[in-house]
Amino acid sequence: MKQLTDRMKHNVDRQALRRHLDWFAGVRRDTGGSGEQQAARYIEAELTGLGLPVLMHEFDAWLSFPRAASLQLAGSSDSFEC
């Protein structure tokens, strides 16, 4: 196992890792936002550039961001803000 770990450490391109981290740190990736699509395309381009086949799957996801929420106990007037 140590030999494998040593080979992996030797083959890691630290500059490429930094470049990827810098790119992702500069893109806001809110779910469903344009940054999420940019990130997917970035990964696709990187993998394609390495000669790997890429198949993207997309689907509609229904998301909501409630402005307020509370919990009310059944049969009680007690309510708790969330």
N, C-alpha and C positions, 0 to 999 in steps of 0.2 A: 504494500500500500504506500509506503514511504517513497518508493521509486516513482509511482504514478503521481503522487503529490508533487514531488520535486520536478518531474517533467512538466506538469501543468503550470507550476509557478514559473518555470523557465520560458514557457511559450506564451505567457500572458503579455499582451501589448498594453503597457500601462498608459501610453499616450492615447491609444484608441479608447480605453476605458474612460479616461478623463474627458475626451471629446464627447462620448456618449452621455456621460453624467452632466456635462455642461449644457449639452443640447436639451436634455430632459428637464434640467433645472430652470431653463429659460422659457418653457412652454407650459402654460396653464392647461391642465387636462381635466376639466370638469366633465362629468359624465354627460354624454350627448353633445358636448361643445365642440367647436372647431379644433381645439387643441388635441382632443382625443383622436380625431380623424388624422391630424398632422402626425401624431405619435405613431399611429398604426402605419401610415405611409412611410414614415422614417424607418421603422423596423422592417417593413417590406422591402424598401430600397437597399438596406444594409444586407439583408439575407440574400436578395437577388444578386447583389454585387459579389457575394461569396459563392455564387453559382448554385444556391439552394432553391428548390421549387417552393413557391409560396401560394397558398390558396386562402383568400380572405373570405370570411363569413360575416355577413351583416344581418341584423335583425332589429325589429322595432321593439323598444323597451319602454314601457310606460312608467315614468318616474314622476314623483311629486315632491315638492319641498314645502311642507305645511308652514304657514306663518305662525300658527299657534296650535296648541294641543292641550287637552286636559283629560283626566280620567275621573269618571263618576261611578261610584259604587252602585250597583243595582239595588233598588229598594231603599236608597239613602239619598239625602240631600248633600252628602259630603262629596266634595270635588277637589281634585289635586291638579295644579298646573304642571305641565310637563316641559 
